[in-house]
Amino acid sequence: MPKIISSPSCGNSPKMTFLKEFNIALAKGDLEFLTESVTDEIVWNIIGDRKIEGKEEFIEELKKIKEKEVIELTLEQILSHGKEGAVNGTIKMRNGKKHSFSNFYFFKGAKGAKIKLITSYIIEVDLQ
């Protein structure tokens, strides 16, 4: 179970709370929560690396992440407005690597919580 550090307050924003829970689920490898939270046509564009299209590919990518084992997740900022949201922070992996990330989310609708597009910027950083 990864250590979770979250400084942003989600206030009374259900979408910000959802994004916080979604990122924690990514770190924990909670496949059930994650697959229920995206549309069947999900597109996950990991800039400079690959593009994952459809729920089946999404699930396969989640399994790979779970195998790498996140030991710590730090959420620095969570933003939400209408159909869009963003989260940035850092993750530390069991293999000793640390990554800084920014994820941008586009939801199916302003009221719904199903994600249809994720754009991720992920860079490896030195542990300090």
N, C-alpha and C positions, 0 to 999 in steps of 0.2 A: 504494500500500500504506500503510494508516494506521499511525501510531506507536502501539504498545500499551504502556500503563503499568498494571501489575497488582500491587497491594500484598498482597492476601490470599493466604495459604498454603492450598492445598487439602488439605494433609496426605495422608492415604491415603483420602480420600473420592472415589470414582469419580463420584458425582453432582455434587459441587462442581467437579471437574475438567471434567465434561461442560458444566456451566453456564458455566464460564469459556470453554471452546471455542465454545459456542453464541453467546455475546456477541461474541467475537472474529470469528466467522463473520458475524454481523450487520454488524459494522463493515466487514468486507472485502467483503461482498456475495457470500459463498460459497453460492450458491443450492442446489447439490447437497447439501452438508452440512446446510443448514437444512431442506430439504424432506424429507430422510431422517430428520430428528430429531423430526418432528411426526406426529401421527395425521392421517388423512384428514379427520377432523371437527374439526380445530384451530379454536379460537376465540381471537382476539386482541382484547381489549378495551382500547383506548387511551382512558383516562378523559378525558371532556370533549371528545373528538374524533370517534372512530368505532369501530365494531365490525367486525372482519374474521372471516368465518365460512367454513370449508372451505379445503382445500389450494390450490385454484385462486386464490381471493381472496388468500390468504396469499402465494403466489408473486408475484402482481401488486403487492402492497404492498412486497415485498422488492425488486422491480425499481425502484420509485420511490425507495426508500432508497438503493439503489446509485447511481442517477443523481445524487443530492445529494452524494455522495462524502465519506465520513468521513475526516478527516485525522489524528485522534487519538482514542483511546479510553482512558479511565482507569477501571479497576475498583477501587472502594473496598472493597466488602464482597460476599462470596458466602456464602450460608447454605443449608443443606439439612437436611431432616428428613423421613424417610418418603417420602410422595408429593409433598412440597412443597419449593420452593426459592425463593430470592430473590437478586437482584443489584442493586447500585446503583453509580452512577458518573456520569461526564460524557463527552460526545462533542463534538468540535469538527468543524465542517463546512468544506468548501472555500469556501463562500459567506461565511465569516466568523462564522457563528452558533455559539453554544455552548449545549448543552442538558444539564441534569441529569436523571437518570432513576432510577426504581426499577421493576424488573420482578419480578413474582411469578409463579411457575410451578407448575402442577399437572400431575403426571405420570400416565400411564395406570396405572402400578402402582409399588409401592415399589421393585421390583428393575429394572424396565424404564427405558429412557432416552428413551422417546417422550413428547413434551409434548402435552397435550391442551387446556390453557388457559394463556394468558398475559394478565396484567393489567398494563398499563403506565401509569405516571404520568410525564409528560415536561413539563418547564418550560424555557423559554428563559431563559438567564441572561446577564448582561453579561460580556464577556471582560475578565479582569483579569490 
